[in-house]
């Protein structure tokens, strides 16, 4: 890099930071990408690779019925690196875009390290860099950098706990008990472990008695609703798990032809199918107790846990107090924030805000104004929410259809009443409207190269995706 080259700094090489660096480099701007791993590791990461997934391996549901499906399509249309790596490393997961976590991370790492405009600088960052920068240090932002951000923004940081689910070796799953199927006869991409009432109550009792994570005195133990540990779900009542992640709906046990009392599902972790993770079983249980609880699941009596669930603290800013809809800091418009630190929840949301922050940082470097995607797009709806939500009690947000405007109401019928549209009627046109608005904005206003994406339409498109 030469001193005269337009350059931005990106801090953090997770999903948001990697996407930001590649988005800026795609616009011809040089990038200094600062990443502390592997010089300094975190409690949640295993490797020094970029964009390492530490919780689920799913980037959400696909197709026109899914809010995440729209966000995926928006990113595909502008060549988003994270969704591209996910497409290249996907594993079967019904109506979800799930990946082989190691292959996915390797693809992102290679793209970043081989880009001629990106310089990777290892080591911990303790202060906000000078000049135009994207801060994408993620949920495990160091205390020193978080304190400097607090100083810069004048706002207190918040934190909540996040957890990963155990991963099971496939050859230790008893398929004489468990069976492969999707809900309501969808594609058989899941392994289902059925409970009788007696087995479920025994499992629940063990879960209640297991030793959970104990926070330090100075930490306020709060959980994000979208990634609630199974032991916390259980504390809400004996039936709560089986009406949540352990719901048997749509799963006919081939031995009885009926739905079981409850079901634990496993989703493929790697391309070869040698590792499977428990869906919705994020946990912070001690490892000994975790193993005992897992092995009470029918079909997992001899389960080999190849990676235990872990819990870690997530750190994020009170976005509506400190960010505008371009993801720039109100206190310093040359600084952009992306990912969990910006108040998002979810891999795809981190990547999308990384793309926008990197694009806007590059635009600012090139003498252009930062932009906000249109309100009808999912990314535009998300960033507008972050900038305008009620700051009191603010929690990180996943994308959802409530973030974008409703369709115009239909004309009244002969009786003068307006018929309310169902989800199947309104979501596909909302999807198409949002994607068209995003692509027009990206091509005409942002001046980017845009390619209409192929939109996956699985048969089970209209059904909910379990995390």
URBEL-V5687 format. One record per backbone hydrogen bond with DSSP energy under -0.5 kcal/mol. NH is the residue of the N-H (numbers start at 0). CO is the residue of the C=O. Records with the same first field share a line. If there is no record, write none. Layout:
# URBEL-V5687
NH: CO  CO
This chain:
# URBEL-V5687
4: 1
7: 29
8: 131
9: 31
10: 133
11: 9  33
13: 135
17: 13
18: 14
19: 15
20: 16
21: 17
22: 18
23: 19
24: 20
25: 21
26: 22  23
27: 24
28: 23
29: 5
30: 116
31: 7
32: 30  118
33: 9  31
34: 32  120
38: 35
39: 35
50: 12
51: 48
54: 55
58: 96
61: 94
65: 62
69: 65
70: 66
71: 67
72: 68
73: 69
74: 70
75: 71
76: 72
77: 73  74
78: 75
79: 74
83: 79
84: 80
85: 81
86: 82
87: 83
88: 84  85
89: 86
90: 97
95: 92
96: 59
97: 90  95
98: 56
99: 88
100: 98  268
103: 99
104: 100
105: 101
106: 102
107: 103
108: 104
109: 105
110: 106
111: 107
112: 108
113: 109
114: 110  111
117: 114
118: 30  116
119: 117
120: 32  118
121: 119
122: 34
125: 123
132: 333
133: 8
134: 335
135: 10  133
139: 136
140: 137
145: 141
146: 142
147: 143
148: 144
149: 145
150: 146
151: 147
152: 148
153: 149
157: 315
159: 313
160: 221
161: 311
163: 309
165: 280
166: 306
167: 275
168: 303
169: 273
171: 168
172: 169
173: 298
174: 172
176: 173
177: 173
178: 191
180: 189
181: 185
183: 249
184: 181  249
185: 182
188: 186
190: 265
191: 178
192: 263
193: 191
194: 261
199: 195
200: 196
201: 197
202: 198
203: 199
204: 200
205: 201
206: 202
207: 203
208: 204
209: 205
211: 209
214: 212
218: 215
220: 218
221: 219
223: 160
226: 223
227: 224
229: 281
231: 228
232: 228
233: 229
234: 230
235: 232
236: 233
239: 236
240: 236
242: 238  239
243: 240
245: 240
246: 243
250: 247
251: 249
252: 250  257
255: 252
256: 252
259: 250
260: 194
261: 194
262: 245
263: 192
264: 262
265: 190
266: 276
267: 188
268: 274
269: 274
272: 269
275: 167
276: 266
277: 165
278: 264  276
279: 466
280: 277
282: 163
285: 210
289: 285
290: 286
291: 287
292: 288
293: 289
294: 290
295: 292
296: 293
299: 296
302: 299
304: 302
305: 166  303
306: 166
311: 161
313: 159
314: 138
315: 157
316: 340
318: 316
320: 317
321: 317  318
322: 318
323: 327
326: 323
328: 331  334
329: 321
334: 331
335: 132
336: 326
337: 134
340: 337
341: 338
342: 339
343: 338
344: 396
349: 345
350: 346
351: 347
352: 348
353: 349
354: 350
355: 351
356: 352
357: 353
358: 354
359: 355
360: 356
361: 357
362: 358
363: 359
364: 360
365: 361
366: 363
367: 362
376: 373
380: 376
381: 377
382: 378
383: 379
384: 380
385: 381
386: 382
387: 383  384
388: 384
390: 388
392: 390
393: 390
396: 342
402: 399
403: 400
412: 416
415: 412
418: 416
424: 421
425: 421
426: 422
429: 425
430: 426
431: 427
432: 428
433: 429
434: 430
435: 431
436: 432
437: 433
438: 434
439: 435
440: 436
441: 437
442: 438
443: 439
444: 439  440
445: 440
447: 441
450: 76
455: 453
460: 457
462: 459
465: 463
